[in-house]
Amino acid sequence: MTTADGHDHAPPAAEVGARRPRIVAFDLLRGFFLFVIITNHLHFEPNLVELVTGRGALPASAAEGFYLVSGIMVGYVHLPSAARDGLGLVWIRVWRRALLIYAAAVLLVLMRLVVLHLRGNPLSWDGVVDVLLLGGANGQPADFLALYAVAMLFAPFVIWAALHRLEWIAVLIAGVPWAVTQSVGGLAADDTMKLAWPLLFTIGIVFGCRWPEIIVAWRRRSAATRRAVEVGLIVILVVSVLGFEFVIFWNHHILVASADRLPGWFSEFLFGIERAFLEHWTWFEPWQAKATLAPGRLVIGAIWFAGLLFVARRWGPALDRALGGLFTTYGRHTLAGYVLHLVLIWCVYLPTVSMFVRDAANPVLNTLVVIATQVIMVAMVRAWVELRRAARSMLGRGRDERMRRHPLQVRRRSSESTMRNQR
């Protein structure tokens, strides 16, 4: 809104009751992060797609990006609903989503245990109970969605805090267990992530709640400043990602594949990079530890996320169209895409494709399989969307038929449901 001083100011949180427009860049980012996660979970290495994905071995990964942007969308979507409809309805919606994510997390781990059981591994009821409590069992870790489900339980409180301009309380509460993980060792990786990662989701919700105000503040900067920041972040993103990829794994692959065919001086240069990397990684690794979300990882992840956001805003739609809508398909149906890719890997790829492709260790073959998998996944997600749409259409027709036969009864039930929602 525009005030008497002639400047644009974001309205207070409590006044933001209107529905916010969909932000395509966030859909594209979520889709890109899921694309990266699917590629990394295939473990067909090396492949040329890793130039984009980083194999999940970089100082920041798609998992954090996916987690952060999911939190942003929770805050962005539900803060206006809380101001308009009350926090109670938002609480119901968010916890209903949390229950769905919890069910998906449990079913995915149970699926892996069943597949392993069919191969001769024992399956105990104690293990099933551990899975129901969002833990691992029989050597299988809890699924990544378990973090998401737990964080969603805390989300309504963060939205309440944002509604009253008290976000710092939520960030402080989430920051305490994160700080503990930075100094306390000996915890399992799963337990550490459950303590540390809610801070990232909380920060995402806060950013989502304040996103219109952030955009207003950004647009107040001069065009030259915005341009310099955008170009600088994109350059840092590209150079640093490619640099980390080279020293972490591509340099090693080059040495293994062709060290004896390279000129001696060049081979020694690459070996020097390898030795320096192994020497310095001992102090750098804790600084960017993934389980604890170490400070270095948060800083690098923030810079890369900002750079990717600028890339998505500027070139994302055109790239998505060139790829047949891959990113928007994933980005608007992330839960379906995540669940389906693990079903595909565990129930189809592991018993068949994986053993042959991995034994070949051919970069070209690996690349072709990764690309083919992404095509299959897009088709599966779109088929799921159409199936769900058809099911909803059938349910709608059933309701219309009940309305035609018993109009007064159906209207009375609808009215009662509306009154309950308003309360």
MOZIJO-V787441 format. One record per helix or strand. SS is the DSSP state (2 for helix, 1 for strand). FROM is the first residue (numbers start at 0). LEN is the number of residues. If there is no record, write none. Layout:
# MOZIJO-V787441
SS_FROM_LEN + SS_FROM_LEN
This chain:
# MOZIJO-V787441
1_1_1 + 1_7_1 + 2_12_3 + 2_23_19 + 2_49_7 + 2_61_24 + 2_86_32 + 2_124_8 + 1_136_1 + 1_139_1 + 2_144_19 + 2_166_17 + 2_188_8 + 2_197_12 + 2_210_9 + 2_222_39 + 2_263_24 + 2_294_28 + 2_325_7 + 2_333_16 + 2_352_8 + 2_362_43 + 2_406_16
